[in-house]
Amino acid sequence: MAMSDLILPFVVGMALGAFYSVNLWSAVKRMADESTPWYVMYGSFLLRMVVVLAGFSLVMGGRWERLLAALCGFVLAREILVRRLGRSPRTS
């Protein structure tokens, strides 16, 4: 398998990582305003898992190399967004 065959799975993994991280960040922010925050927590978790697992399954195409490239992209995007979103000033 050529290295160029792993670029698309890597990019898809980055998109899935960005989706996961932004959705999680948004859900945590919304939980403070909800009277039943567990609806937001479980609903967001279910949405994130369905989208990410379906995305990995589709991009993998039965090849472990593609899955590994997608996972690397996922982790990289997640790390970038955690560092960016985690730097917001805290209010008391």
PDB file of N, CA, C and O in Angstrom:
ATOM      1  N   MET A   1       0.854  -1.173   0.000  1.00  0.00           N
ATOM      2  CA  MET A   1       0.000   0.000   0.000  1.00  0.00           C
ATOM      3  C   MET A   1       0.900   1.237   0.000  1.00  0.00           C
ATOM      4  O   MET A   1       1.802   1.366   0.827  1.00  0.00           O
ATOM      5  N   ALA A   2       0.639   2.128  -0.931  1.00  0.00           N
ATOM      6  CA  ALA A   2       1.440   3.351  -1.062  1.00  0.00           C
ATOM      7  C   ALA A   2       1.035   4.379  -0.012  1.00  0.00           C
ATOM      8  O   ALA A   2      -0.089   4.381   0.488  1.00  0.00           O
ATOM      9  N   MET A   3       1.976   5.238   0.299  1.00  0.00           N
ATOM     10  CA  MET A   3       1.724   6.290   1.284  1.00  0.00           C
ATOM     11  C   MET A   3       0.595   7.210   0.821  1.00  0.00           C
ATOM     12  O   MET A   3      -0.167   7.713   1.647  1.00  0.00           O
ATOM     13  N   SER A   4       0.481   7.435  -0.477  1.00  0.00           N
ATOM     14  CA  SER A   4      -0.572   8.321  -0.992  1.00  0.00           C
ATOM     15  C   SER A   4      -1.968   7.734  -0.760  1.00  0.00           C
ATOM     16  O   SER A   4      -2.949   8.478  -0.743  1.00  0.00           O
ATOM     17  N   ASP A   5      -2.072   6.422  -0.582  1.00  0.00           N
ATOM     18  CA  ASP A   5      -3.366   5.799  -0.291  1.00  0.00           C
ATOM     19  C   ASP A   5      -3.820   6.059   1.139  1.00  0.00           C
ATOM     20  O   ASP A   5      -4.969   5.781   1.483  1.00  0.00           O
ATOM     21  N   LEU A   6      -2.945   6.581   1.963  1.00  0.00           N
ATOM     22  CA  LEU A   6      -3.276   6.817   3.374  1.00  0.00           C
ATOM     23  C   LEU A   6      -3.616   8.280   3.662  1.00  0.00           C
ATOM     24  O   LEU A   6      -3.999   8.619   4.782  1.00  0.00           O
ATOM     25  N   ILE A   7      -3.479   9.139   2.664  1.00  0.00           N
ATOM     26  CA  ILE A   7      -3.756  10.560   2.883  1.00  0.00           C
ATOM     27  C   ILE A   7      -5.245  10.794   3.136  1.00  0.00           C
ATOM     28  O   ILE A   7      -5.606  11.497   4.080  1.00  0.00           O
ATOM     29  N   LEU A   8      -6.106  10.215   2.309  1.00  0.00           N
ATOM     30  CA  LEU A   8      -7.552  10.407   2.495  1.00  0.00           C
ATOM     31  C   LEU A   8      -8.027   9.877   3.846  1.00  0.00           C
ATOM     32  O   LEU A   8      -8.751  10.589   4.542  1.00  0.00           O
ATOM     33  N   PRO A   9      -7.657   8.662   4.250  1.00  0.00           N
ATOM     34  CA  PRO A   9      -8.064   8.220   5.592  1.00  0.00           C
ATOM     35  C   PRO A   9      -7.549   9.129   6.707  1.00  0.00           C
ATOM     36  O   PRO A   9      -8.251   9.353   7.693  1.00  0.00           O
ATOM     37  N   PHE A  10      -6.335   9.653   6.561  1.00  0.00           N
ATOM     38  CA  PHE A  10      -5.790  10.567   7.559  1.00  0.00           C
ATOM     39  C   PHE A  10      -6.636  11.837   7.653  1.00  0.00           C
ATOM     40  O   PHE A  10      -6.949  12.298   8.751  1.00  0.00           O
ATOM     41  N   VAL A  11      -7.005  12.402   6.497  1.00  0.00           N
ATOM     42  CA  VAL A  11      -7.825  13.622   6.470  1.00  0.00           C
ATOM     43  C   VAL A  11      -9.216  13.349   7.030  1.00  0.00           C
ATOM     44  O   VAL A  11      -9.757  14.163   7.779  1.00  0.00           O
ATOM     45  N   VAL A  12      -9.792  12.211   6.670  1.00  0.00           N
ATOM     46  CA  VAL A  12     -11.104  11.846   7.214  1.00  0.00           C
ATOM     47  C   VAL A  12     -11.007  11.671   8.727  1.00  0.00           C
ATOM     48  O   VAL A  12     -11.904  12.091   9.458  1.00  0.00           O
ATOM     49  N   GLY A  13      -9.933  11.059   9.197  1.00  0.00           N
ATOM     50  CA  GLY A  13      -9.723  10.914  10.635  1.00  0.00           C
ATOM     51  C   GLY A  13      -9.614  12.257  11.335  1.00  0.00           C
ATOM     52  O   GLY A  13     -10.122  12.428  12.443  1.00  0.00           O
ATOM     53  N   MET A  14      -8.950  13.216  10.687  1.00  0.00           N
ATOM     54  CA  MET A  14      -8.868  14.566  11.269  1.00  0.00           C
ATOM     55  C   MET A  14     -10.252  15.208  11.341  1.00  0.00           C
ATOM     56  O   MET A  14     -10.582  15.862  12.331  1.00  0.00           O
ATOM     57  N   ALA A  15     -11.053  15.028  10.309  1.00  0.00           N
ATOM     58  CA  ALA A  15     -12.409  15.580  10.312  1.00  0.00           C
ATOM     59  C   ALA A  15     -13.255  14.924  11.405  1.00  0.00           C
ATOM     60  O   ALA A  15     -14.019  15.604  12.090  1.00  0.00           O
ATOM     61  N   LEU A  16     -13.123  13.628  11.566  1.00  0.00           N
ATOM     62  CA  LEU A  16     -13.858  12.933  12.633  1.00  0.00           C
ATOM     63  C   LEU A  16     -13.381  13.387  14.010  1.00  0.00           C
ATOM     64  O   LEU A  16     -14.193  13.558  14.920  1.00  0.00           O
ATOM     65  N   GLY A  17     -12.086  13.583  14.168  1.00  0.00           N
ATOM     66  CA  GLY A  17     -11.557  14.078  15.440  1.00  0.00           C
ATOM     67  C   GLY A  17     -12.045  15.480  15.751  1.00  0.00           C
ATOM     68  O   GLY A  17     -12.353  15.797  16.900  1.00  0.00           O
ATOM     69  N   ALA A  18     -12.115  16.315  14.734  1.00  0.00           N
ATOM     70  CA  ALA A  18     -12.631  17.678  14.928  1.00  0.00           C
ATOM     71  C   ALA A  18     -14.107  17.634  15.295  1.00  0.00           C
ATOM     72  O   ALA A  18     -14.546  18.341  16.202  1.00  0.00           O
ATOM     73  N   PHE A  19     -14.873  16.805  14.592  1.00  0.00           N
ATOM     74  CA  PHE A  19     -16.297  16.665  14.911  1.00  0.00           C
ATOM     75  C   PHE A  19     -16.481  16.201  16.351  1.00  0.00           C
ATOM     76  O   PHE A  19     -17.282  16.768  17.093  1.00  0.00           O
ATOM     77  N   TYR A  20     -15.745  15.176  16.741  1.00  0.00           N
ATOM     78  CA  TYR A  20     -15.858  14.619  18.082  1.00  0.00           C
ATOM     79  C   TYR A  20     -15.533  15.669  19.149  1.00  0.00           C
ATOM     80  O   TYR A  20     -16.294  15.849  20.100  1.00  0.00           O
ATOM     81  N   SER A  21     -14.414  16.351  18.987  1.00  0.00           N
ATOM     82  CA  SER A  21     -13.964  17.309  19.996  1.00  0.00           C
ATOM     83  C   SER A  21     -14.876  18.523  20.104  1.00  0.00           C
ATOM     84  O   SER A  21     -15.197  18.966  21.207  1.00  0.00           O
ATOM     85  N   VAL A  22     -15.292  19.059  18.966  1.00  0.00           N
ATOM     86  CA  VAL A  22     -16.169  20.230  18.990  1.00  0.00           C
ATOM     87  C   VAL A  22     -17.529  19.863  19.559  1.00  0.00           C
ATOM     88  O   VAL A  22     -18.114  20.639  20.316  1.00  0.00           O
ATOM     89  N   ASN A  23     -18.038  18.688  19.204  1.00  0.00           N
ATOM     90  CA  ASN A  23     -19.328  18.260  19.733  1.00  0.00           C
ATOM     91  C   ASN A  23     -19.250  18.033  21.238  1.00  0.00           C
ATOM     92  O   ASN A  23     -20.175  18.401  21.963  1.00  0.00           O
ATOM     93  N   LEU A  24     -18.174  17.439  21.716  1.00  0.00           N
ATOM     94  CA  LEU A  24     -17.993  17.227  23.150  1.00  0.00           C
ATOM     95  C   LEU A  24     -17.892  18.560  23.888  1.00  0.00           C
ATOM     96  O   LEU A  24     -18.520  18.744  24.931  1.00  0.00           O
ATOM     97  N   TRP A  25     -17.107  19.479  23.352  1.00  0.00           N
ATOM     98  CA  TRP A  25     -16.944  20.793  23.970  1.00  0.00           C
ATOM     99  C   TRP A  25     -18.284  21.523  24.046  1.00  0.00           C
ATOM    100  O   TRP A  25     -18.610  22.134  25.064  1.00  0.00           O
ATOM    101  N   SER A  26     -19.052  21.455  22.968  1.00  0.00           N
ATOM    102  CA  SER A  26     -20.359  22.103  22.929  1.00  0.00           C
ATOM    103  C   SER A  26     -21.317  21.471  23.942  1.00  0.00           C
ATOM    104  O   SER A  26     -22.063  22.181  24.616  1.00  0.00           O
ATOM    105  N   ALA A  27     -21.298  20.160  24.051  1.00  0.00           N
ATOM    106  CA  ALA A  27     -22.185  19.475  24.995  1.00  0.00           C
ATOM    107  C   ALA A  27     -21.842  19.831  26.434  1.00  0.00           C
ATOM    108  O   ALA A  27     -22.743  20.035  27.249  1.00  0.00           O
ATOM    109  N   VAL A  28     -20.568  19.907  26.757  1.00  0.00           N
ATOM    110  CA  VAL A  28     -20.163  20.251  28.122  1.00  0.00           C
ATOM    111  C   VAL A  28     -20.603  21.672  28.454  1.00  0.00           C
ATOM    112  O   VAL A  28     -21.054  21.936  29.569  1.00  0.00           O
ATOM    113  N   LYS A  29     -20.477  22.591  27.495  1.00  0.00           N
ATOM    114  CA  LYS A  29     -20.921  23.966  27.734  1.00  0.00           C
ATOM    115  C   LYS A  29     -22.437  24.034  27.909  1.00  0.00           C
ATOM    116  O   LYS A  29     -22.926  24.814  28.727  1.00  0.00           O
ATOM    117  N   ARG A  30     -23.192  23.224  27.150  1.00  0.00           N
ATOM    118  CA  ARG A  30     -24.659  23.238  27.238  1.00  0.00           C
ATOM    119  C   ARG A  30     -25.162  22.598  28.518  1.00  0.00           C
ATOM    120  O   ARG A  30     -26.243  22.943  28.995  1.00  0.00           O
ATOM    121  N   MET A  31     -24.403  21.675  29.082  1.00  0.00           N
ATOM    122  CA  MET A  31     -24.872  20.955  30.263  1.00  0.00           C
ATOM    123  C   MET A  31     -25.127  21.879  31.448  1.00  0.00           C
ATOM    124  O   MET A  31     -26.008  21.602  32.262  1.00  0.00           O
ATOM    125  N   ALA A  32     -24.389  22.950  31.559  1.00  0.00           N
ATOM    126  CA  ALA A  32     -24.561  23.872  32.693  1.00  0.00           C
ATOM    127  C   ALA A  32     -25.903  24.587  32.643  1.00  0.00           C
ATOM    128  O   ALA A  32     -26.427  24.988  33.682  1.00  0.00           O
ATOM    129  N   ASP A  33     -26.464  24.752  31.455  1.00  0.00           N
ATOM    130  CA  ASP A  33     -27.716  25.479  31.308  1.00  0.00           C
ATOM    131  C   ASP A  33     -28.953  24.588  31.302  1.00  0.00           C
ATOM    132  O   ASP A  33     -30.072  25.100  31.281  1.00  0.00           O
ATOM    133  N   GLU A  34     -28.783  23.296  31.319  1.00  0.00           N
ATOM    134  CA  GLU A  34     -29.906  22.363  31.220  1.00  0.00           C
ATOM    135  C   GLU A  34     -30.394  21.939  32.596  1.00  0.00           C
ATOM    136  O   GLU A  34     -29.611  21.822  33.538  1.00  0.00           O
ATOM    137  N   SER A  35     -31.711  21.709  32.699  1.00  0.00           N
ATOM    138  CA  SER A  35     -32.258  21.198  33.952  1.00  0.00           C
ATOM    139  C   SER A  35     -31.993  19.701  34.087  1.00  0.00           C
ATOM    140  O   SER A  35     -31.895  19.185  35.200  1.00  0.00           O
ATOM    141  N   THR A  36     -31.878  19.005  32.962  1.00  0.00           N
ATOM    142  CA  THR A  36     -31.524  17.579  32.964  1.00  0.00           C
ATOM    143  C   THR A  36     -30.290  17.384  32.073  1.00  0.00           C
ATOM    144  O   THR A  36     -30.408  16.994  30.911  1.00  0.00           O
ATOM    145  N   PRO A  37     -29.115  17.660  32.631  1.00  0.00           N
ATOM    146  CA  PRO A  37     -27.903  17.613  31.807  1.00  0.00           C
ATOM    147  C   PRO A  37     -27.558  16.229  31.285  1.00  0.00           C
ATOM    148  O   PRO A  37     -26.817  16.113  30.309  1.00  0.00           O
ATOM    149  N   TRP A  38     -28.066  15.194  31.897  1.00  0.00           N
ATOM    150  CA  TRP A  38     -27.724  13.856  31.427  1.00  0.00           C
ATOM    151  C   TRP A  38     -28.316  13.567  30.057  1.00  0.00           C
ATOM    152  O   TRP A  38     -27.784  12.734  29.324  1.00  0.00           O
ATOM    153  N   TYR A  39     -29.427  14.248  29.689  1.00  0.00           N
ATOM    154  CA  TYR A  39     -29.948  14.102  28.326  1.00  0.00           C
ATOM    155  C   TYR A  39     -28.922  14.612  27.312  1.00  0.00           C
ATOM    156  O   TYR A  39     -28.669  13.978  26.287  1.00  0.00           O
ATOM    157  N   VAL A  40     -28.351  15.746  27.615  1.00  0.00           N
ATOM    158  CA  VAL A  40     -27.346  16.325  26.725  1.00  0.00           C
ATOM    159  C   VAL A  40     -26.114  15.422  26.676  1.00  0.00           C
ATOM    160  O   VAL A  40     -25.566  15.171  25.602  1.00  0.00           O
ATOM    161  N   MET A  41     -25.686  14.938  27.831  1.00  0.00           N
ATOM    162  CA  MET A  41     -24.496  14.106  27.902  1.00  0.00           C
ATOM    163  C   MET A  41     -24.677  12.810  27.096  1.00  0.00           C
ATOM    164  O   MET A  41     -23.830  12.476  26.267  1.00  0.00           O
ATOM    165  N   TYR A  42     -25.754  12.095  27.331  1.00  0.00           N
ATOM    166  CA  TYR A  42     -25.961  10.820  26.635  1.00  0.00           C
ATOM    167  C   TYR A  42     -26.320  11.007  25.173  1.00  0.00           C
ATOM    168  O   TYR A  42     -25.879  10.234  24.323  1.00  0.00           O
ATOM    169  N   GLY A  43     -27.110  12.017  24.871  1.00  0.00           N
ATOM    170  CA  GLY A  43     -27.455  12.280  23.475  1.00  0.00           C
ATOM    171  C   GLY A  43     -26.232  12.648  22.653  1.00  0.00           C
ATOM    172  O   GLY A  43     -26.058  12.171  21.532  1.00  0.00           O
ATOM    173  N   SER A  44     -25.390  13.497  23.216  1.00  0.00           N
ATOM    174  CA  SER A  44     -24.165  13.899  22.542  1.00  0.00           C
ATOM    175  C   SER A  44     -23.226  12.710  22.379  1.00  0.00           C
ATOM    176  O   SER A  44     -22.615  12.538  21.325  1.00  0.00           O
ATOM    177  N   PHE A  45     -23.111  11.890  23.422  1.00  0.00           N
ATOM    178  CA  PHE A  45     -22.256  10.710  23.352  1.00  0.00           C
ATOM    179  C   PHE A  45     -22.726   9.756  22.258  1.00  0.00           C
ATOM    180  O   PHE A  45     -21.919   9.257  21.474  1.00  0.00           O
ATOM    181  N   LEU A  46     -24.024   9.505  22.209  1.00  0.00           N
ATOM    182  CA  LEU A  46     -24.569   8.606  21.200  1.00  0.00           C
ATOM    183  C   LEU A  46     -24.324   9.136  19.796  1.00  0.00           C
ATOM    184  O   LEU A  46     -23.929   8.377  18.911  1.00  0.00           O
ATOM    185  N   LEU A  47     -24.551  10.418  19.580  1.00  0.00           N
ATOM    186  CA  LEU A  47     -24.308  11.025  18.277  1.00  0.00           C
ATOM    187  C   LEU A  47     -22.832  10.922  17.893  1.00  0.00           C
ATOM    188  O   LEU A  47     -22.507  10.537  16.770  1.00  0.00           O
ATOM    189  N   ARG A  48     -21.942  11.265  18.822  1.00  0.00           N
ATOM    190  CA  ARG A  48     -20.508  11.204  18.539  1.00  0.00           C
ATOM    191  C   ARG A  48     -20.064   9.791  18.195  1.00  0.00           C
ATOM    192  O   ARG A  48     -19.318   9.593  17.236  1.00  0.00           O
ATOM    193  N   MET A  49     -20.510   8.812  18.962  1.00  0.00           N
ATOM    194  CA  MET A  49     -20.084   7.433  18.722  1.00  0.00           C
ATOM    195  C   MET A  49     -20.602   6.897  17.393  1.00  0.00           C
ATOM    196  O   MET A  49     -19.860   6.237  16.665  1.00  0.00           O
ATOM    197  N   VAL A  50     -21.851   7.166  17.069  1.00  0.00           N
ATOM    198  CA  VAL A  50     -22.418   6.676  15.807  1.00  0.00           C
ATOM    199  C   VAL A  50     -21.664   7.267  14.624  1.00  0.00           C
ATOM    200  O   VAL A  50     -21.283   6.546  13.701  1.00  0.00           O
ATOM    201  N   VAL A  51     -21.447   8.582  14.653  1.00  0.00           N
ATOM    202  CA  VAL A  51     -20.770   9.240  13.531  1.00  0.00           C
ATOM    203  C   VAL A  51     -19.320   8.779  13.415  1.00  0.00           C
ATOM    204  O   VAL A  51     -18.866   8.458  12.317  1.00  0.00           O
ATOM    205  N   VAL A  52     -18.596   8.740  14.509  1.00  0.00           N
ATOM    206  CA  VAL A  52     -17.177   8.386  14.465  1.00  0.00           C
ATOM    207  C   VAL A  52     -16.986   6.912  14.097  1.00  0.00           C
ATOM    208  O   VAL A  52     -16.132   6.598  13.267  1.00  0.00           O
ATOM    209  N   LEU A  53     -17.749   6.017  14.686  1.00  0.00           N
ATOM    210  CA  LEU A  53     -17.590   4.600  14.351  1.00  0.00           C
ATOM    211  C   LEU A  53     -18.001   4.307  12.914  1.00  0.00           C
ATOM    212  O   LEU A  53     -17.352   3.510  12.236  1.00  0.00           O
ATOM    213  N   ALA A  54     -19.065   4.938  12.444  1.00  0.00           N
ATOM    214  CA  ALA A  54     -19.468   4.764  11.045  1.00  0.00           C
ATOM    215  C   ALA A  54     -18.398   5.330  10.108  1.00  0.00           C
ATOM    216  O   ALA A  54     -18.085   4.729   9.080  1.00  0.00           O
ATOM    217  N   GLY A  55     -17.847   6.473  10.463  1.00  0.00           N
ATOM    218  CA  GLY A  55     -16.790   7.075   9.645  1.00  0.00           C
ATOM    219  C   GLY A  55     -15.556   6.203   9.572  1.00  0.00           C
ATOM    220  O   GLY A  55     -14.989   6.013   8.496  1.00  0.00           O
ATOM    221  N   PHE A  56     -15.131   5.668  10.715  1.00  0.00           N
ATOM    222  CA  PHE A  56     -13.976   4.771  10.715  1.00  0.00           C
ATOM    223  C   PHE A  56     -14.256   3.511   9.907  1.00  0.00           C
ATOM    224  O   PHE A  56     -13.400   3.045   9.156  1.00  0.00           O
ATOM    225  N   SER A  57     -15.432   2.976  10.059  1.00  0.00           N
ATOM    226  CA  SER A  57     -15.794   1.765   9.330  1.00  0.00           C
ATOM    227  C   SER A  57     -15.781   1.994   7.818  1.00  0.00           C
ATOM    228  O   SER A  57     -15.286   1.159   7.060  1.00  0.00           O
ATOM    229  N   LEU A  58     -16.327   3.128   7.391  1.00  0.00           N
ATOM    230  CA  LEU A  58     -16.359   3.424   5.959  1.00  0.00           C
ATOM    231  C   LEU A  58     -14.968   3.700   5.396  1.00  0.00           C
ATOM    232  O   LEU A  58     -14.629   3.208   4.319  1.00  0.00           O
ATOM    233  N   VAL A  59     -14.175   4.469   6.100  1.00  0.00           N
ATOM    234  CA  VAL A  59     -12.857   4.840   5.588  1.00  0.00           C
ATOM    235  C   VAL A  59     -11.897   3.654   5.632  1.00  0.00           C
ATOM    236  O   VAL A  59     -10.953   3.587   4.843  1.00  0.00           O
ATOM    237  N   MET A  60     -12.132   2.735   6.537  1.00  0.00           N
ATOM    238  CA  MET A  60     -11.239   1.595   6.687  1.00  0.00           C
ATOM    239  C   MET A  60     -11.282   0.677   5.465  1.00  0.00           C
ATOM    240  O   MET A  60     -10.237   0.258   4.967  1.00  0.00           O
ATOM    241  N   GLY A  61     -12.451   0.375   4.995  1.00  0.00           N
ATOM    242  CA  GLY A  61     -12.574  -0.481   3.820  1.00  0.00           C
ATOM    243  C   GLY A  61     -11.897  -1.825   3.977  1.00  0.00           C
ATOM    244  O   GLY A  61     -11.415  -2.387   2.993  1.00  0.00           O
ATOM    245  N   GLY A  62     -11.846  -2.353   5.182  1.00  0.00           N
ATOM    246  CA  GLY A  62     -11.248  -3.654   5.413  1.00  0.00           C
ATOM    247  C   GLY A  62      -9.732  -3.661   5.492  1.00  0.00           C
ATOM    248  O   GLY A  62      -9.131  -4.733   5.548  1.00  0.00           O
ATOM    249  N   ARG A  63      -9.104  -2.510   5.500  1.00  0.00           N
ATOM    250  CA  ARG A  63      -7.639  -2.423   5.544  1.00  0.00           C
ATOM    251  C   ARG A  63      -7.208  -1.790   6.860  1.00  0.00           C
ATOM    252  O   ARG A  63      -7.632  -0.679   7.181  1.00  0.00           O
ATOM    253  N   TRP A  64      -6.379  -2.479   7.617  1.00  0.00           N
ATOM    254  CA  TRP A  64      -5.960  -1.955   8.914  1.00  0.00           C
ATOM    255  C   TRP A  64      -5.072  -0.731   8.765  1.00  0.00           C
ATOM    256  O   TRP A  64      -5.027   0.110   9.663  1.00  0.00           O
ATOM    257  N   GLU A  65      -4.367  -0.615   7.646  1.00  0.00           N
ATOM    258  CA  GLU A  65      -3.497   0.539   7.428  1.00  0.00           C
ATOM    259  C   GLU A  65      -4.317   1.828   7.330  1.00  0.00           C
ATOM    260  O   GLU A  65      -3.922   2.871   7.851  1.00  0.00           O
ATOM    261  N   ARG A  66      -5.451   1.739   6.661  1.00  0.00           N
ATOM    262  CA  ARG A  66      -6.337   2.913   6.546  1.00  0.00           C
ATOM    263  C   ARG A  66      -6.917   3.289   7.905  1.00  0.00           C
ATOM    264  O   ARG A  66      -7.028   4.469   8.239  1.00  0.00           O
ATOM    265  N   LEU A  67      -7.284   2.280   8.678  1.00  0.00           N
ATOM    266  CA  LEU A  67      -7.800   2.554  10.016  1.00  0.00           C
ATOM    267  C   LEU A  67      -6.740   3.234  10.875  1.00  0.00           C
ATOM    268  O   LEU A  67      -7.039   4.186  11.595  1.00  0.00           O
ATOM    269  N   LEU A  68      -5.518   2.753  10.801  1.00  0.00           N
ATOM    270  CA  LEU A  68      -4.435   3.348  11.574  1.00  0.00           C
ATOM    271  C   LEU A  68      -4.190   4.798  11.160  1.00  0.00           C
ATOM    272  O   LEU A  68      -3.977   5.660  12.013  1.00  0.00           O
ATOM    273  N   ALA A  69      -4.219   5.069   9.854  1.00  0.00           N
ATOM    274  CA  ALA A  69      -4.036   6.443   9.371  1.00  0.00           C
ATOM    275  C   ALA A  69      -5.176   7.332   9.868  1.00  0.00           C
ATOM    276  O   ALA A  69      -4.946   8.470  10.276  1.00  0.00           O
ATOM    277  N   ALA A  70      -6.407   6.812   9.833  1.00  0.00           N
ATOM    278  CA  ALA A  70      -7.560   7.584  10.305  1.00  0.00           C
ATOM    279  C   ALA A  70      -7.453   7.845  11.802  1.00  0.00           C
ATOM    280  O   ALA A  70      -7.775   8.940  12.263  1.00  0.00           O
ATOM    281  N   LEU A  71      -7.009   6.863  12.555  1.00  0.00           N
ATOM    282  CA  LEU A  71      -6.845   7.053  14.003  1.00  0.00           C
ATOM    283  C   LEU A  71      -5.770   8.091  14.311  1.00  0.00           C
ATOM    284  O   LEU A  71      -5.917   8.892  15.235  1.00  0.00           O
ATOM    285  N   CYS A  72      -4.690   8.071  13.534  1.00  0.00           N
ATOM    286  CA  CYS A  72      -3.644   9.087  13.726  1.00  0.00           C
ATOM    287  C   CYS A  72      -4.195  10.484  13.447  1.00  0.00           C
ATOM    288  O   CYS A  72      -3.913  11.416  14.201  1.00  0.00           O
ATOM    289  N   GLY A  73      -4.965  10.642  12.392  1.00  0.00           N
ATOM    290  CA  GLY A  73      -5.587  11.923  12.089  1.00  0.00           C
ATOM    291  C   GLY A  73      -6.565  12.345  13.168  1.00  0.00           C
ATOM    292  O   GLY A  73      -6.624  13.520  13.531  1.00  0.00           O
ATOM    293  N   PHE A  74      -7.336  11.391  13.686  1.00  0.00           N
ATOM    294  CA  PHE A  74      -8.301  11.657  14.752  1.00  0.00           C
ATOM    295  C   PHE A  74      -7.597  12.200  15.996  1.00  0.00           C
ATOM    296  O   PHE A  74      -8.009  13.214  16.559  1.00  0.00           O
ATOM    297  N   VAL A  75      -6.541  11.522  16.413  1.00  0.00           N
ATOM    298  CA  VAL A  75      -5.809  11.928  17.618  1.00  0.00           C
ATOM    299  C   VAL A  75      -5.145  13.289  17.413  1.00  0.00           C
ATOM    300  O   VAL A  75      -5.156  14.125  18.316  1.00  0.00           O
ATOM    301  N   LEU A  76      -4.575  13.515  16.243  1.00  0.00           N
ATOM    302  CA  LEU A  76      -3.929  14.800  15.974  1.00  0.00           C
ATOM    303  C   LEU A  76      -4.940  15.947  16.022  1.00  0.00           C
ATOM    304  O   LEU A  76      -4.685  16.974  16.650  1.00  0.00           O
ATOM    305  N   ALA A  77      -6.076  15.775  15.365  1.00  0.00           N
ATOM    306  CA  ALA A  77      -7.104  16.832  15.379  1.00  0.00           C
ATOM    307  C   ALA A  77      -7.625  17.067  16.791  1.00  0.00           C
ATOM    308  O   ALA A  77      -7.850  18.207  17.197  1.00  0.00           O
ATOM    309  N   ARG A  78      -7.813  15.989  17.532  1.00  0.00           N
ATOM    310  CA  ARG A  78      -8.302  16.118  18.900  1.00  0.00           C
ATOM    311  C   ARG A  78      -7.298  16.876  19.765  1.00  0.00           C
ATOM    312  O   ARG A  78      -7.687  17.748  20.542  1.00  0.00           O
ATOM    313  N   GLU A  79      -6.031  16.557  19.639  1.00  0.00           N
ATOM    314  CA  GLU A  79      -4.997  17.258  20.417  1.00  0.00           C
ATOM    315  C   GLU A  79      -4.939  18.742  20.061  1.00  0.00           C
ATOM    316  O   GLU A  79      -4.828  19.592  20.946  1.00  0.00           O
ATOM    317  N   ILE A  80      -5.012  19.048  18.788  1.00  0.00           N
ATOM    318  CA  ILE A  80      -4.982  20.446  18.357  1.00  0.00           C
ATOM    319  C   ILE A  80      -6.168  21.206  18.934  1.00  0.00           C
ATOM    320  O   ILE A  80      -6.001  22.304  19.465  1.00  0.00           O
ATOM    321  N   LEU A  81      -7.364  20.632  18.835  1.00  0.00           N
ATOM    322  CA  LEU A  81      -8.555  21.325  19.326  1.00  0.00           C
ATOM    323  C   LEU A  81      -8.603  21.401  20.844  1.00  0.00           C
ATOM    324  O   LEU A  81      -9.071  22.397  21.395  1.00  0.00           O
ATOM    325  N   VAL A  82      -8.130  20.374  21.528  1.00  0.00           N
ATOM    326  CA  VAL A  82      -8.108  20.430  22.996  1.00  0.00           C
ATOM    327  C   VAL A  82      -7.205  21.560  23.461  1.00  0.00           C
ATOM    328  O   VAL A  82      -7.534  22.280  24.404  1.00  0.00           O
ATOM    329  N   ARG A  83      -6.078  21.712  22.801  1.00  0.00           N
ATOM    330  CA  ARG A  83      -5.169  22.806  23.174  1.00  0.00           C
ATOM    331  C   ARG A  83      -5.762  24.167  22.841  1.00  0.00           C
ATOM    332  O   ARG A  83      -5.617  25.111  23.617  1.00  0.00           O
ATOM    333  N   ARG A  84      -6.423  24.278  21.702  1.00  0.00           N
ATOM    334  CA  ARG A  84      -7.013  25.570  21.307  1.00  0.00           C
ATOM    335  C   ARG A  84      -8.225  25.920  22.159  1.00  0.00           C
ATOM    336  O   ARG A  84      -8.334  27.043  22.652  1.00  0.00           O
ATOM    337  N   LEU A  85      -9.134  24.968  22.336  1.00  0.00           N
ATOM    338  CA  LEU A  85     -10.359  25.237  23.086  1.00  0.00           C
ATOM    339  C   LEU A  85     -10.104  25.298  24.581  1.00  0.00           C
ATOM    340  O   LEU A  85     -10.862  25.941  25.307  1.00  0.00           O
ATOM    341  N   GLY A  86      -9.071  24.652  25.048  1.00  0.00           N
ATOM    342  CA  GLY A  86      -8.756  24.638  26.461  1.00  0.00           C
ATOM    343  C   GLY A  86      -8.073  25.907  26.941  1.00  0.00           C
ATOM    344  O   GLY A  86      -7.876  26.080  28.144  1.00  0.00           O
ATOM    345  N   ARG A  87      -7.709  26.795  26.033  1.00  0.00           N
ATOM    346  CA  ARG A  87      -7.002  28.005  26.424  1.00  0.00           C
ATOM    347  C   ARG A  87      -7.918  29.188  26.716  1.00  0.00           C
ATOM    348  O   ARG A  87      -7.439  30.287  26.994  1.00  0.00           O
ATOM    349  N   SER A  88      -9.217  28.977  26.655  1.00  0.00           N
ATOM    350  CA  SER A  88     -10.136  30.093  26.912  1.00  0.00           C
ATOM    351  C   SER A  88     -10.009  30.507  28.379  1.00  0.00           C
ATOM    352  O   SER A  88      -9.800  29.656  29.244  1.00  0.00           O
ATOM    353  N   PRO A  89     -10.133  31.795  28.665  1.00  0.00           N
ATOM    354  CA  PRO A  89      -9.997  32.270  30.035  1.00  0.00           C
ATOM    355  C   PRO A  89     -11.143  31.746  30.903  1.00  0.00           C
ATOM    356  O   PRO A  89     -12.297  31.694  30.478  1.00  0.00           O
ATOM    357  N   ARG A  90     -10.798  31.372  32.098  1.00  0.00           N
ATOM    358  CA  ARG A  90     -11.816  30.856  33.030  1.00  0.00           C
ATOM    359  C   ARG A  90     -12.461  32.023  33.762  1.00  0.00           C
ATOM    360  O   ARG A  90     -11.798  32.984  34.151  1.00  0.00           O
ATOM    361  N   THR A  91     -13.768  31.911  33.938  1.00  0.00           N
ATOM    362  CA  THR A  91     -14.494  32.926  34.687  1.00  0.00           C
ATOM    363  C   THR A  91     -14.959  32.319  35.993  1.00  0.00           C
ATOM    364  O   THR A  91     -15.289  31.134  36.052  1.00  0.00           O
ATOM    365  N   SER A  92     -14.987  33.113  37.025  1.00  0.00           N
ATOM    366  CA  SER A  92     -15.400  32.585  38.327  1.00  0.00           C
ATOM    367  C   SER A  92     -16.817  32.954  38.640  1.00  0.00           C
ATOM    368  O   SER A  92     -17.330  32.592  39.699  1.00  0.00           O
TER     369      SER A  92
END
